[in-house]
Amino acid sequence: MKKEHSAETLIEFPCHYQFKVVGAGGVQFRNAVVAAVERSLPVSADAVKVKPSKTGSYQSVSVVVTVHNYDQLKSIYADLRLVDGVQMLL
């Protein structure tokens, strides 16, 4: 018999989770991504990594936080979708 799995049951909480957001270059985008995550959880400075594209027109912003439940995870993704300039969420 095949076992059904949902995203909610595949992740054990609490856990460290990395949100990776690709979007517009510049400090404003980075700050908006961090602010979106901080609506749900505190973010330390060393939890944020930024990697610019070759031309600098895009960047990847990674934020690692400890997520305590599935609702927090969903809430952060919902807030990240609202950030202006987002091209991709991982």
Secondary structure, 3 states (H helix, E strand, C coil): CCCCCCHHHHCCCCEEEEEEEEEECCHHHHHHHHHHHHCCCCCCHHHEEEEECCCCCEEEEEEEEEECCHHHHHHHHHHHHCCCCEEEEC
